[in-house]
């Protein structure tokens, strides 16, 4: 992995970290450090799903269906690092995943 790829991956992890801190109303060390970008980077799918599960009960049935679709559509990435997703599928794929996540947490 080159330095540029590592930097991009960390920036995406930091973006997710900020979203999770807002959702869980904590700082980056909150929830046992699980909202920290260093925890998120090797498992972005899992951290996104954890946030969506937390929000699920507050959503209407349409939004719940969208959350379920996100979980199903991206479960292939459940054991992938951000770096791996970008290297294997392209940055566009990860950006799309991020954008859908951001839409669901609004």
Rosetta blueprint (number, residue, H / E / L):
1 X L
2 X L
3 X H
4 X H
5 X H
6 X H
7 X H
8 X H
9 X H
10 X H
11 X H
12 X H
13 X H
14 X H
15 X H
16 X H
17 X H
18 X H
19 X H
20 X H
21 X H
22 X H
23 X H
24 X H
25 X L
26 X L
27 X L
28 X L
29 X L
30 X H
31 X H
32 X H
33 X H
34 X L
35 X L
36 X L
37 X H
38 X H
39 X H
40 X H
41 X H
42 X H
43 X H
44 X H
45 X H
46 X H
47 X H
48 X H
49 X H
50 X H
51 X H
52 X H
53 X H
54 X H
55 X H
56 X H
57 X L
58 X L
59 X L
60 X L
61 X H
62 X H
63 X H
64 X H
65 X H
66 X H
67 X H
68 X H
69 X H
70 X H
71 X H
72 X H
73 X H
74 X H
75 X H
76 X H
77 X H
78 X L
79 X L
80 X L
81 X L
82 X H
83 X H
84 X H
85 X H
86 X H
87 X H
88 X H
89 X H
90 X L
91 X H
92 X H
93 X H
94 X H
95 X H
96 X H
97 X H
98 X H
99 X H
100 X H
101 X H
102 X H
103 X H
104 X H
105 X L
106 X L
